[in-house]
Amino acid sequence: MKKFKHKKSLGQNFLTNDDIIERIVDSSEIENSVVIEIGPGEGVLTEALAGTAQKVIAVELDNRLIPQLQEHFGDYDNVVIVHGDILHMNVEELVSQYAPTGKYKVVANIPYYITAPIIRLFLELSRSPQEIVLMVQKEVAERLSAEPGQMSLLAVSAQYYADVKYLFTVGKEDFNPVPKVDSAIIQLKIKKEISKNEDTKDFFRVVKIGFSAKRKTLSNNLANGFHLYKKDIESILLSLELKNNVRAQELSIAQWQELSQKIII
């Protein structure tokens, strides 16, 4: 069989360590679940998922891999191979077709350059997954799971919708070809109480303005972004027991929620 040539443009780094694959499946808690896998590659993780999940919908962009995947999983009654770009697909339709109850999970070793778009896509869907387990760059995993003091716009966005947990590190030597950086498995358990409404839009409007200039204090960013007097912003911060010189990265999700409710009235 002709040796497969990995495409750098697609961020193709395939897992080769069976122990890591087993840990991913165990961490995902996918027994009897419908699973969407993004970028199955040569199907190593897909096969492990299929051994536990009720159904695996494997979405692969690279058309060179589709015949190989279809041949390998042709006899699997719980694996569906879908050719397409998950970022440009009707995911709601995909969920309706294969997970009619609306309950499903996402497990993937994704190309790292689409990490943020993938997370945003699934968190903002009207039918969000119950859980997302992703292989991402170690640095990104640390940012996603950060605590107040080290928060970023990415961390706030993810933690607003989900409980985020850094599960374990994966060394670069566990991939082919070997990438330049280590990776990590991150778990996002979706919060059931979160709904997508005007309050959500207001929340993210405040957060984005709060993080708009990293070197400035939160009061400066909010005063400039909302065209308010700085003293009025400082008064709001004081009512939340926050210092005048507090910076955006220091706030918790709960504090952002309280802040957005006081600013957007």
N, C-alpha and C positions, 0 to 999 in steps of 0.2 A: 504494500500500500504506500502511495506517495506520502512523503513526510509533510505534515501540515506546517505551513508558514504563517506565523503569528503576525497580525497587523498591529503596528504601533498606534496607528490612527484610531483603532477601536479599543485601545487599552487592554489588549488580550494578554493576561497573565493567568495561566491555569494552575489550580491547586494540584499538588502531587502527593501530599501527605495524607494517607488514609486516616490517621489518628485525628488530624485536625478536622477532616470531613465528618468523622463520627461525633466529635465534640460539637460541631455546628448543628447537626441533626438533633442531638440530645438537648442542646440549649434551646432549640426552637419550639419544643413541646408541640409537635405537629401531628400527634397520633389522631387519626380519624378526621384530619383537617384538610380543607382545600388549600393548596399552596401555589402561589405564583412565584416562579423562579425567573429572574431576569439574567440573561446571558449565561445559559447552561454550558456554553463552550463545547467540550467533548463529552459532556454528560456524566462526569464522575460524581458530582454532587447530586445531580438529578436522580441517578440510580439509588443513591443512599436515601434520598427523600422519598422515593417511590416505595421503598421498603417499609415505610412507616405511615406516610400520608394516605388519606382517602383518594386524593387526586392531585397530580402535579401538572400545572400549566406552565410549560417551559417556553419563554419568549426569547428567541434568538434573532439578532440583527444580521449576522454574517451568513449570507446565502450559501457559502461554501460548506458550512457545517450542517445545514438542514438535511441533506441526503443521509449523512452519517448518523445523525440523531434519529431520523425516521426509521432507518434500517435497524439500529440498535434497540429502539424502543417499540418496534412494530408489534411485538407480542405482549406488550404491557397494556393491560386494559385500564390502567389508572394514570397513564402519562399522555399528555397532549402536546405536540410540538407546534408552536405558532411562529411563523416567520414575520418579523416586523420590528419596528423601533418603538419600544414601550413609551417613549416620550411623545410620540406622535400617533398613538393608537387611542381608540375609544375604550379606555380601561373600564369605564362604567358598564359598557356593553359586554366586555370580556367577563366581568364579575357576574353580571346577570345571567350569562350563558352557562358558566361553569360553577358558580356559587350562588344559586338562586335564593338561598337563605340570607345572603348578604354577609355571611361569616367566612372569612378567609385570612390567610397569613402570607407574608412576603418573606422569602429567604433568597439571598443572592450574594454572589461574588461579583460585584459590578465593576465596570471600568471606573476608575477613581475620578475621572474628569466630569462624570455626571452624578456624583454623589449628592450634591445639594439639590439639583433638579429632581432626582428620583425621590428623595425624602419629601420635598415640597409637594410633588405630584400626589403621593399617596396620603399624606397628612391632610391635604386640602380637599380630597374627594368627598362627595356626599356620603359615599359608602366606603369609609376608611377600613383598612385591615384591622384585625384584632391585635396583630403584632407584626413588627418588622425586624428581621435579623439580617444585618449586612456586614460584609467584609469591606472595610474602608481603610484608608491610610491611618496609621497609628496616631498621627498628629491630629487628624480630623476627628477620630474617635474621642481623643482627649478633650477637644474643643466642644464636641456635642454633649459630653457628659460632665462638663465643667460645673463648678459650684460658684455661688456669688463671690465676687472678687476676681474671677477669671472668665466671666460670662462674655459671650459675643452675640451678635445678631442671630447667627446660626444656632447657637445653644438655646437662646430664648425661644426662637421659632419652633425648635424641636420639642423643648421641654414644656411649652404651652400645651401642645397636643398630646404628649406622651411622657411616661416615666422612662428616662433614658439610663441605660446601664452599660458600662464598659465591661465586657465579659472576659476576654483574654487576648493576649498578643499572639500574632502569627509572624514568625521570622521570614525574611525575604527568601531564604533558602528553600522554603516550602512551595515555591512556584516555578513554573517553566513558561517563558523565560524568567530569569531572576530579576525582579525589579530593583530599583535603587533604594527603596525604603521599606521598613517593616510595616506590617498591617495589624489590624485588630478587628475583633468581632464586637459589634455594637448591637444592643437590643433596645427596641422602642416598643413599649407596651402602651397602646392607645388608651387615653383616659375616656371613659364612657360618658362623663358628664359634659364634655366639650361639644358645643354645637357651633356651626358656622353661620354667624349672623352679623348684624351691624356692630354688636359689641366686639366681635372678633376683629372686624375691620378697624374700629377705633383703637383697639389694643395695639395692633401692629402699626398703625399710623404713629402713635406715640412712641413705640419702641424704635421704629426706623429713624424718627427725628432725634430721639435720645442718643442713638449711636452714630449720628450723622458726621460728627467731627471727633475723632478719637482723642485728640489732645485737649479738648475743651471739657469743662465740667458739664454735668447733666443740666444744670440750671441755665447755662449759656446756650446750649443746644436747643432746649425747649423754648426759651424766650425768643431766640432767633427764628426757630421753625414755626412757632405759632403766633409770632408778632405780638408777644405779650411783654409786660414789664418784668424785668428779672426779679424785682422784689416780690411780685405776685407769685412767681414760680417758687421762690425761696420760701414763701409763706406756706405753700402747698407741701413742699418737702418737709418743712418743720412739723406740719400737722401729721405727717407720716413717720415722724421721728428719724428723719434723714438729715444729714449735715448739708450745709449750703454748698460745700465743695465736693459732694459725692459725684462719682462718675458712673456712667451707664453700666459698666461691667460689674459693679458692686451690688446691684439690685437682684433680688430673687423674683421668681415668677409672680408670687403673691403681691410683692411690692409694686411690680409693673402694673398688675391688675388694679390695685388701689389707686395708683397714680393716674392711669388712663381714665378711670371713673371720675376723678376730680378735675382733670383737665378738659375732657370732652363732656360738656354739659349742655 
